[in-house]
Amino acid sequence: MNSGGIGLPVVQALMDELDAADSLLKRSLDLLGRFRSAAHDADPLLACLSIGVEKTTKLTLGMAGVQDSGRWPDKATMKGSWGHQVVLLDRKCREYMTSHADRSTVTPLIRRLLDEVARDHVLAAVLETLDRYGTEGRFHNLDALAESPQAKPSPRDLWTRTDLLVWESDPALLATVGGPGFAQARTQVNGIISASITRWRELYFRAWITGVLGTDARQWSAYLDPTA
């Protein structure tokens, strides 16, 4: 998918999608930095983050397809087979990165980031929540109103569990609940979750820019730079 070999509309679509993925993830981290309660803050955060993650993973698998077969995955695959299943999408991306890490100009870095992301329990909980939100959970309350309640927990409840996972990981944080140090601890918890998401973004960016996904991905990698 070299810009010299494809039409302008396709190049524009790729640029717009990369811009959207980057903007959604950055906005998500901004919302997370100001997160105070699930009741008021979870839904806008989940909406931005779930779409940003889905776009990033689908762009990554798209570039992998171009590198390996010269073709972007078709709509039936993107929409039908993968849909909004961000856990599946992320797993496929990381499996690809693992099996093609030797293409990278910095293979040890890619393998280290893959290992760090794989061991991140907070990230795993975030992705499970986003998967639930994207596949069905965003309609949790509407389905209840229609007297067709969903059996699984709401995404808001799942995010609360993820949040609690961080609080309970550090007794010093948990001890601030209800006390004068709570606001500062809340900011610290937000930072821990943000760090997990940022590490995930770093993995994807490094996979793009160092050649894991081929030359086309490297050409467009600047759009996904988490520090830009």
Disulfide bonds with the S-S distance in Angstrom:
none
